Amino acid sequence: MSIPSGPDPAASYSRTAKLVHWASALLILVLLVTGFRAGFSVEETVKVAMLRIHLPVAFLVLILTVFRLLWWLWVQSKPAPLGAVPAWQEALARWMHRALYLLIFVLLGSGIAMSVIGGLPDALFGTAPLPDLSELPPRAPHGIGARLILPAVLLHAGAAFYHHFVVRDRTLRRMWFGR
């Protein structure tokens, strides 16, 4: 009988983890586009159209993010970092992932709070007028979070491309489909 060792650094992420990662990435981009478009538009019809996309997509991101965290806790642990990566890069990657999760939850929480306090679902999917969300207390953390998650996502993607094209290790390949 062998003693199980820690996660395998050579392992790829599971198909489920890959699907959740790439679906979340795509949906977060949709949220950024629709959120900024709604936030900076002066036309109410544009705001309503963007927010009708934004709210359900945010709900999907919430479900996927909670699912992902539960997946890592109960079903499959993440593969270990690649051995050739310097310790400071491993630590930076760990903190970047934590920051992304924190920003996602700040955005989701503040967005839910704004929606509930402002009566947004009634305006988007009912007959109530579109509320002015700009003066609601959760608006500040939502706007700050949106402005922070964009560079965080770009840094995350940039690091993956750096590892793929400069370092030429398996960092990106083990999160991609196929071999």
trRosetta pair geometry for C-beta under 8 A, 3 or more apart (Angstrom, degrees):
i j d omega theta_ij theta_ji phi_ij phi_ji
5 8 7.9 84 90 -74 109 70
6 80 6.0 74 125 -70 110 128
7 11 6.8 -103 176 37 85 135
7 77 5.1 -126 -74 107 120 116
7 78 6.3 13 -139 92 170 50
7 79 5.2 176 161 -144 119 32
7 80 4.2 160 90 -39 96 80
8 11 3.9 94 82 -25 106 110
8 79 6.0 -48 77 -140 64 91
8 80 6.4 -154 96 16 12 102
9 79 6.4 112 -125 163 26 96
9 80 4.1 -60 -74 82 74 104
9 81 6.4 -17 -124 88 104 33
9 82 5.4 123 179 -114 110 35
9 83 5.3 90 132 -35 168 84
10 79 7.7 -120 64 -164 25 129
10 170 7.6 52 -144 57 54 163
11 79 4.1 -160 76 -110 98 121
11 80 7.8 87 33 23 102 73
11 174 7.1 94 115 -154 44 132
12 79 6.9 -87 -162 -40 2 152
12 170 7.9 -104 -88 164 80 121
12 173 7.5 -81 -109 124 110 74
12 174 4.0 -153 -119 -151 69 80
12 175 7.6 -166 -163 -56 83 29
13 17 4.0 -110 171 91 111 130
13 18 5.3 141 97 -55 114 81
13 21 7.3 39 123 -13 162 142
13 78 7.3 -24 -105 -141 95 70
13 79 6.4 -112 -72 -3 60 112
13 174 5.9 110 -5 146 77 83
13 175 5.4 37 14 -107 132 59
14 17 4.6 97 54 7 79 101
14 18 7.0 -143 95 -4 42 87
14 76 5.5 50 -14 99 137 177
15 18 5.7 -56 -149 38 31 113
15 19 6.3 33 154 -20 66 106
15 177 7.6 55 -125 -117 80 90
16 19 5.8 -55 -147 36 29 110
16 20 6.3 25 157 -14 65 108
16 71 6.6 -159 124 -144 123 144
16 75 7.8 -35 83 117 151 149
16 76 7.7 136 63 19 120 140
17 20 5.9 -57 -146 40 29 108
17 21 6.1 32 155 -23 64 109
17 68 7.5 92 -131 -136 69 89
17 71 6.6 175 -87 133 82 143
17 76 6.8 -102 -47 83 123 135
17 78 7.9 139 -142 -108 154 72
17 175 7.9 -92 121 -132 102 75
18 21 5.7 -55 -145 35 29 113
18 22 6.3 13 164 -6 66 110
18 175 6.1 157 -112 -173 86 54
18 176 7.2 103 -141 -141 126 9
18 177 6.0 134 153 -71 152 76
19 22 6.4 -63 -142 44 25 98
19 23 5.9 22 161 -16 64 114
20 23 5.9 -57 -138 42 25 109
20 24 6.0 28 160 -21 63 110
20 64 5.5 165 -155 -165 89 98
20 67 6.4 -143 -125 100 136 113
20 68 5.0 164 147 -85 142 99
20 71 7.1 180 3 9 166 160
21 24 5.9 -62 -152 37 22 110
21 25 6.3 23 153 -21 62 108
21 68 7.6 106 -69 -118 62 134
21 175 6.1 -81 105 -168 165 109
22 25 5.4 -46 -142 33 35 115
22 26 6.4 35 157 -17 64 103
23 26 5.9 -56 -150 38 30 109
23 27 6.2 24 155 -14 65 112
23 64 6.1 -149 100 -122 112 150
24 27 5.8 -61 -143 43 29 108
24 28 6.1 31 158 -22 66 107
24 61 6.2 98 -138 -132 78 79
24 64 4.9 -170 -80 125 97 140
24 65 6.7 108 -124 -69 132 74
24 68 7.1 -12 -49 -43 149 145
25 28 5.9 -55 -146 34 26 110
25 29 6.7 28 153 -18 61 104
25 153 7.7 138 -141 -150 83 114
26 29 5.8 -56 -156 33 32 112
26 30 6.6 33 147 -19 65 103
27 30 5.3 -49 -150 34 38 115
27 31 6.4 42 149 -21 66 101
27 57 5.4 -177 -162 -173 95 98
27 60 5.7 -126 -141 98 153 116
27 61 5.1 -172 120 -73 128 94
27 64 7.1 133 40 20 151 151
28 31 5.4 -48 -148 34 36 115
28 32 6.5 39 152 -21 65 101
28 61 6.3 104 -73 -117 73 135
28 104 7.5 -69 -106 -106 123 103
28 149 7.3 -120 -176 154 120 131
28 153 6.7 -178 123 -99 134 143
29 32 5.7 -50 -148 33 33 112
29 33 6.4 30 155 -15 65 105
29 153 7.9 165 -76 168 77 159
30 33 6.0 -57 -148 39 30 108
30 34 6.1 16 161 -7 67 112
30 53 6.9 -113 168 152 109 116
30 57 5.2 -118 105 -159 125 158
31 34 6.2 -61 -137 46 26 101
31 35 5.5 25 164 -21 65 118
31 54 6.2 93 -132 -140 66 77
31 57 5.6 -162 -71 114 84 121
31 58 5.9 100 -114 -78 123 78
31 61 6.5 -18 -43 -30 144 151
31 107 7.7 90 151 151 142 142
32 35 5.9 -57 -134 40 21 110
32 36 6.1 13 168 -9 61 111
32 146 6.9 148 -122 -159 74 93
32 149 7.3 -142 -87 95 112 112
32 150 6.1 117 -138 -90 137 95
32 153 7.9 -101 -51 22 151 157
33 36 6.5 -62 -144 41 21 100
33 37 6.0 19 159 -18 61 115
34 37 5.6 -57 -141 41 28 112
34 38 6.1 27 160 -17 66 108
34 50 4.3 166 -164 -170 80 88
34 51 7.3 156 160 -72 109 30
34 53 4.8 -137 -116 87 153 114
34 54 4.2 -164 119 -71 127 91
34 57 7.1 118 32 38 148 145
35 38 6.0 -56 -145 38 26 106
35 39 6.0 22 158 -17 63 114
35 50 7.5 176 -63 156 20 118
35 54 5.6 118 -71 -127 70 131
35 146 5.8 -142 125 -124 140 140
36 39 5.6 -57 -139 42 30 112
36 40 5.9 6 169 -1 67 114
36 146 7.0 167 -67 164 85 134
37 40 6.7 -69 -138 47 20 93
37 41 6.0 27 162 -35 61 115
37 46 6.9 -113 155 163 97 107
37 50 4.7 -167 92 -110 108 149
38 41 6.0 -56 -139 24 24 114
38 46 7.2 -174 -107 128 53 79
38 47 4.8 89 -151 -138 81 63
38 50 3.7 -157 -62 93 96 132
38 51 5.1 100 -122 -52 152 83
38 54 6.3 -60 -10 -27 148 150
39 143 7.3 139 -147 -107 149 94
39 146 7.8 155 -19 89 161 168
41 46 4.1 -127 -174 98 157 127
41 47 5.3 -162 80 -60 120 76
41 50 7.1 150 7 3 143 142
43 46 4.2 73 81 8 106 109
43 47 6.8 -177 93 -11 55 84
44 47 5.4 -53 -147 37 37 115
44 48 6.2 36 156 -19 69 105
44 130 5.6 176 -154 30 106 151
45 48 5.8 -52 -145 37 30 110
45 49 6.3 31 155 -19 63 108
46 49 5.7 -55 -145 38 30 111
46 50 6.2 25 158 -15 65 109
47 50 6.1 -63 -148 40 25 106
47 51 6.0 16 160 -12 65 114
47 130 6.3 92 102 -166 128 155
48 51 5.9 -61 -140 43 26 106
48 52 6.2 34 158 -27 63 106
48 123 7.5 -121 -113 140 100 96
48 124 6.2 170 -152 -116 80 74
48 130 6.1 -107 -74 -82 97 132
49 52 5.9 -53 -150 29 26 113
49 53 7.2 18 152 -9 58 103
50 53 6.0 -62 -162 39 35 106
50 54 5.8 37 146 -28 71 114
51 54 4.9 -51 -131 38 39 119
51 55 6.0 41 170 -24 71 100
51 120 6.9 -114 173 -173 138 118
51 124 5.6 -121 112 -97 109 131
52 55 6.9 -39 -135 27 21 105
52 56 7.7 8 166 2 50 106
52 124 5.3 172 -86 -169 76 113
52 125 7.6 131 -121 -66 93 79
53 56 7.0 -76 -162 45 29 96
53 57 6.0 18 157 -14 69 122
54 57 6.0 -71 -146 43 23 108
54 58 6.1 26 160 -24 65 109
55 58 5.7 -54 -146 32 27 112
55 59 6.7 29 155 -19 62 103
55 111 8.0 180 -112 163 65 117
55 115 6.7 109 -119 -109 115 141
55 120 7.1 177 -84 127 136 123
55 121 7.1 147 -165 -92 160 79
55 124 6.5 148 4 79 148 170
56 59 5.5 -51 -152 33 37 115
56 60 6.6 40 150 -19 66 101
57 60 5.5 -50 -153 34 37 114
57 61 6.5 39 148 -20 66 101
58 61 5.5 -51 -149 35 35 112
58 62 6.5 42 150 -23 65 101
58 107 7.8 -131 -137 133 113 99
58 108 6.2 161 -180 -116 101 77
58 111 5.6 -111 -166 123 158 156
59 62 5.5 -48 -151 31 34 116
59 63 6.6 34 151 -17 64 103
60 63 5.7 -53 -149 37 34 111
60 64 6.2 30 154 -15 67 108
61 64 5.7 -55 -142 42 31 109
61 65 6.0 32 158 -22 66 109
61 104 6.8 -138 155 -160 117 110
61 108 6.8 -148 98 -84 107 116
62 65 6.0 -57 -143 36 25 109
62 66 6.4 20 160 -12 62 108
62 108 5.1 129 -88 -146 100 141
63 66 6.2 -60 -148 40 26 105
63 67 6.1 28 154 -20 63 112
64 67 5.5 -56 -144 40 29 115
64 68 6.1 34 156 -25 65 105
65 68 5.6 -49 -146 31 30 113
65 69 6.6 26 156 -15 62 104
65 101 7.2 143 -162 -134 116 79
65 104 5.5 176 -110 139 153 143
65 105 7.4 -170 141 -68 151 78
65 108 7.5 -135 39 -36 151 155
66 69 6.0 -56 -150 37 32 108
66 70 6.3 27 154 -13 66 109
67 70 5.9 -62 -148 42 29 108
67 71 6.0 37 152 -28 66 107
68 71 5.4 -51 -147 31 30 117
68 72 6.6 26 156 -16 64 102
69 72 5.9 -53 -150 35 32 107
69 73 6.4 26 153 -15 64 110
69 101 7.6 96 -78 -138 116 132
70 73 5.6 -59 -145 41 34 110
70 74 5.8 -15 173 18 71 115
70 75 7.7 56 129 -5 70 102
71 74 7.0 -79 -129 52 16 79
71 75 4.9 -43 -155 40 60 121
71 76 6.3 -13 164 40 85 88
72 75 7.7 -19 -47 49 12 79
72 76 7.0 -53 -111 81 40 63
72 77 6.6 62 -165 -126 69 41
72 78 6.0 0 -133 -39 110 89
79 174 6.5 -71 46 157 157 144
80 83 8.0 35 119 -60 115 72
81 85 5.5 -91 162 51 113 134
81 90 4.6 26 -147 -121 175 113
81 93 7.2 134 -111 68 123 143
82 85 5.0 96 73 -17 88 106
82 169 5.4 124 136 168 170 137
82 170 6.2 152 -92 52 134 91
82 171 6.3 -92 -8 -69 135 79
84 167 7.9 158 111 178 120 118
84 169 6.1 -163 66 -103 124 136
85 89 4.9 -114 177 85 99 123
85 90 5.4 119 112 -57 119 89
85 93 7.8 -11 166 -5 150 141
85 163 8.0 -17 -98 -118 113 121
85 169 7.2 -145 -63 70 90 175
85 171 7.7 87 -74 -74 131 119
86 89 4.8 90 63 6 82 103
86 90 7.2 -148 98 -5 42 86
87 90 5.5 -52 -149 36 37 113
87 91 6.3 35 154 -18 68 105
88 91 5.7 -52 -147 38 33 112
88 92 6.2 36 152 -20 65 107
89 92 5.5 -51 -142 38 33 113
89 93 6.2 36 155 -21 65 104
90 93 5.8 -54 -147 36 29 111
90 94 6.4 32 153 -21 63 105
91 94 5.7 -52 -149 34 32 113
91 95 6.4 25 155 -13 65 107
92 95 5.9 -58 -147 41 30 106
92 96 6.2 34 153 -23 65 107
93 96 5.6 -52 -144 34 31 113
93 97 6.5 32 156 -18 64 103
93 159 6.9 173 -99 152 92 154
94 97 6.0 -56 -154 35 28 109
94 98 6.6 27 150 -16 63 107
95 98 5.5 -52 -146 38 36 114
95 99 6.2 40 153 -22 67 104
96 99 5.6 -52 -147 35 32 113
96 100 6.4 35 152 -21 64 102
96 152 6.9 166 -161 -161 85 91
96 155 6.6 -132 -138 110 131 117
96 156 5.9 163 156 -88 127 87
96 159 7.3 120 75 2 175 158
97 100 5.7 -50 -148 33 33 113
97 101 6.6 31 154 -15 64 103
97 156 8.0 104 -80 -117 59 119
98 101 5.8 -55 -150 38 32 110
98 102 6.2 34 152 -20 66 107
99 102 5.5 -53 -145 38 32 114
99 103 6.2 32 156 -18 66 106
99 152 5.8 -142 118 -135 115 137
100 103 5.8 -55 -146 38 29 110
100 104 6.3 32 154 -22 64 105
100 149 7.2 91 -133 -137 65 88
100 152 5.6 175 -86 145 78 128
100 153 7.3 102 -119 -77 111 65
100 156 6.5 41 -71 -66 138 147
101 104 5.6 -53 -147 34 31 113
101 105 6.4 23 158 -12 65 107
102 105 6.0 -62 -150 41 28 104
102 106 6.2 30 153 -20 66 107
103 106 5.6 -51 -141 37 32 112
103 107 6.1 30 158 -17 65 107
103 145 5.3 154 -157 -159 79 92
103 148 5.8 -143 -117 99 129 108
103 149 4.4 158 152 -84 140 97
103 152 6.1 161 1 40 161 160
104 107 5.9 -59 -150 40 26 109
104 108 6.2 22 155 -15 64 110
104 149 7.3 105 -66 -116 57 136
105 108 5.6 -52 -137 41 33 109
105 109 5.9 32 162 -18 66 109
106 109 6.0 -57 -141 41 24 108
106 110 6.0 15 163 -10 63 113
106 141 5.7 -117 178 163 105 113
106 142 7.9 -172 140 -91 82 44
106 145 4.4 -170 106 -99 115 139
107 110 6.2 -59 -138 44 24 103
107 111 5.8 26 160 -21 62 114
107 142 6.2 91 -133 -135 60 67
107 145 4.4 -165 -69 127 82 139
107 146 6.4 106 -113 -66 118 70
107 149 6.6 -19 -43 -31 141 148
108 111 5.7 -58 -142 39 25 113
108 112 6.3 26 158 -19 63 106
109 112 5.9 -54 -147 35 28 108
109 113 6.3 27 155 -17 63 108
109 138 7.8 -139 123 -144 71 125
110 113 5.5 -53 -145 39 33 114
110 114 6.3 35 155 -20 66 104
110 138 4.1 169 -157 -178 77 102
110 139 7.6 159 172 -71 114 15
110 141 4.5 -158 -85 88 147 103
110 142 3.9 -159 121 -64 129 86
110 145 6.6 163 29 11 141 142
111 114 5.8 -51 -145 36 30 110
111 115 6.3 31 155 -20 63 107
111 138 7.6 -155 -46 144 19 130
111 142 5.8 118 -65 -120 66 124
112 115 5.7 -57 -148 37 30 113
112 116 6.2 23 158 -15 66 109
113 116 6.0 -59 -144 40 28 106
113 117 5.9 18 163 -10 66 114
113 136 7.7 169 124 151 90 125
113 137 7.8 -63 139 82 130 88
113 138 3.9 149 92 -64 121 158
114 117 6.1 -60 -135 45 25 104
114 118 5.5 3 171 1 64 123
114 120 6.8 42 125 -25 79 137
114 133 5.3 50 -174 -153 119 115
114 136 5.2 128 -124 95 81 149
114 138 4.6 -132 -54 82 82 121
114 139 6.1 97 -102 -71 126 68
114 142 6.2 -18 -27 -35 140 156
115 118 6.4 -67 -132 50 16 97
115 120 4.1 -83 -137 44 67 125
115 121 6.1 59 177 -31 107 86
116 119 7.9 23 178 -65 24 36
116 120 7.9 -38 -30 24 22 93
117 136 5.5 135 97 -146 133 129
117 137 7.8 -49 128 38 178 87
117 138 6.9 151 20 12 139 119
118 123 8.0 -44 134 2 95 133
118 131 4.0 -179 -179 89 98 150
118 132 7.8 -143 -139 68 119 35
118 133 5.1 -21 -93 -97 164 82
118 136 5.7 -75 -59 -62 107 148
119 122 4.8 -34 175 36 93 119
119 123 6.3 96 119 -23 85 98
119 128 5.8 -78 143 129 123 163
119 131 5.6 117 59 -39 90 137
120 123 5.6 -62 -150 38 37 110
120 124 6.0 22 161 -12 74 111
120 130 8.0 29 -128 -146 68 64
120 131 6.3 -94 -77 33 65 114
120 133 7.1 25 -78 -78 118 122
121 124 5.9 -63 -139 44 31 103
121 125 5.6 -25 -179 31 71 112
121 126 7.2 61 130 -4 65 107
122 125 7.2 -72 -117 60 16 73
122 126 4.2 -40 -161 43 58 136
122 127 7.5 -44 171 47 84 47
122 128 3.9 44 126 11 107 133
123 126 6.9 -16 -46 55 13 86
123 128 4.6 -76 -76 88 64 93
123 129 6.1 -21 -120 110 107 22
123 130 4.7 120 178 -97 140 46
123 131 6.0 -141 -36 -8 151 78
124 130 7.9 69 -64 -104 65 85
128 131 7.7 -1 136 -43 117 89
132 135 6.0 33 121 14 107 102
133 136 5.4 -46 -162 12 58 121
133 139 5.8 146 149 -92 81 117
134 139 5.9 114 -150 -156 27 163
135 139 7.1 87 49 9 8 150
136 139 4.8 116 67 -28 78 104
137 140 7.0 -45 -175 15 45 104
138 141 6.1 -59 -161 45 58 101
138 142 5.8 58 145 -26 81 111
139 142 5.6 -63 -147 40 30 114
139 143 6.1 27 159 -18 69 108
140 143 6.1 -58 -145 37 26 106
140 144 6.3 20 160 -13 64 110
141 144 5.6 -56 -139 43 34 110
141 145 5.8 39 160 -23 68 109
142 145 5.8 -54 -143 38 25 112
142 146 6.4 27 156 -20 61 107
143 146 5.8 -53 -147 34 29 111
143 147 6.5 23 156 -13 63 107
144 147 5.9 -61 -151 40 31 107
144 148 6.2 23 154 -15 67 112
145 148 5.7 -63 -145 41 30 107
145 149 6.0 28 161 -24 69 107
146 149 6.1 -50 -136 31 27 107
146 150 7.0 35 161 -26 58 101
147 150 6.5 -46 -155 21 29 113
148 151 6.7 -63 -161 42 38 97
148 152 6.1 35 149 -20 71 115
149 152 5.2 -61 -144 43 38 116
149 153 6.0 41 157 -24 72 103
150 153 6.0 -53 -148 33 26 108
150 154 6.6 23 154 -14 61 108
151 154 5.4 -55 -145 41 38 114
151 155 6.1 41 155 -21 70 103
152 155 5.8 -52 -146 36 30 111
152 156 6.3 35 152 -22 63 106
153 156 5.5 -52 -147 35 31 115
153 157 6.3 26 156 -13 65 106
154 157 5.9 -55 -144 41 30 107
154 158 5.9 34 154 -22 64 110
155 158 5.4 -55 -141 39 29 115
155 159 6.2 33 157 -23 64 103
156 159 6.0 -53 -151 31 26 110
156 160 6.8 25 150 -17 60 104
157 160 5.6 -54 -152 34 35 113
157 161 6.4 31 152 -14 67 105
158 161 5.7 -56 -147 40 32 108
158 162 6.1 40 152 -25 66 105
159 162 5.4 -48 -145 33 32 118
159 163 6.5 31 156 -16 64 103
159 171 7.9 -88 136 142 84 151
160 163 5.9 -56 -152 37 30 108
160 164 6.3 25 152 -17 64 111
160 171 6.1 -152 -134 121 63 111
160 172 4.6 102 179 -88 94 101
160 175 7.4 -69 -134 48 130 138
161 164 5.5 -58 -142 40 33 111
161 165 5.7 -1 171 8 72 114
161 172 7.1 62 -79 -70 35 147
162 165 6.9 -68 -128 51 18 85
162 166 5.1 -27 -168 28 62 123
162 167 6.6 51 138 -4 72 101
163 166 7.2 -41 -82 54 13 83
163 167 4.8 -33 -139 47 50 124
163 168 7.9 -148 164 -9 49 13
163 169 5.3 -59 -178 52 95 97
163 171 3.7 -1 129 39 153 140
163 172 6.0 158 84 -21 104 91
164 167 7.7 40 0 54 15 82
164 168 7.1 37 176 -104 28 38
164 169 7.8 -89 -86 56 35 55
164 171 6.7 -112 -56 65 70 93
164 172 4.0 -18 -68 20 118 140
164 173 7.2 133 -114 -33 98 80
165 168 7.2 -5 -176 -71 10 69
167 171 7.5 48 76 3 130 124
170 173 4.8 -75 -153 56 67 111
170 174 5.0 60 149 -29 101 105
171 174 6.9 -70 -157 30 14 100
171 175 7.5 -8 154 1 53 108
172 175 6.1 -72 -158 44 37 100
172 176 6.1 31 150 -24 74 114
173 176 5.5 -61 -141 36 35 111
173 179 7.9 -6 -178 143 114 40
